[in-house]
Amino acid sequence: MFSKEFLQSIIGTILRLDCADIEKAVDILFKLRSYGGRLFIIGSGGGAGNASHAVCDFRKLCRIEAYTFENTSELTARINDEGWETSYLEWLKASNFNQKDCLMILSVGGGADGVSHNLVKSLYFAQSMDAKIIGIVGRNGGITKTVANACILIETKEHITPIVEGLQSVILHLLVSDPKLQINKTVW
């Protein structure tokens, strides 16, 4: 039965999550808030959708100044005029991203040569600024795993995209629910 097999894959993936990496992310976010840094969350496809929800929760529940690239006019203008590869990078530059800030990457593959150039260029930019980087990524972690200060790796070999993107949401909810980060309680 497909539903049972799919759910078993999710359970196995959850059991492989490294809680130490999650705690590293919590510590980075706690320090970020304490010194007034900003959190920029980027992803493509499902990662972009998760980023939008996460920004809401980090701002509302944790009082962390957080942003994602949701301005369709700016995004399409940048893609049209400058290309997809630099769209996030140029947005970060226009936002005065700096060493006090943190870049969070939500990606199924974590960025690699030939894939997710928009994320990879942003990762290298954040690294060059000496800003903190958090990744919530799947597969082998890609470039995110090699440059992140905290990389939460969602390891699965089955149903990769739906499991990684689904568990990104779970992990993001875990982060905003952590007592070290959450200031405002949820209503439900």
Protein Blocks (a to p, Z undefined) as FASTA:
>chain_A
ZZlmmmmmmmmmmmmpcfklmmmmmmmmmmmmmnopacddddehjlmmmmmmmmmmmmmm
nopacdddfbfklmmmmmmmnojklmmmmmmmmnopafkbccddddfklpaehiaklmmm
mmmmmmmnopacddddehjopmmlmmpmbdcddddfehklmmmmmmmmmmmmmmmmpmkl
mmbdcfZZ
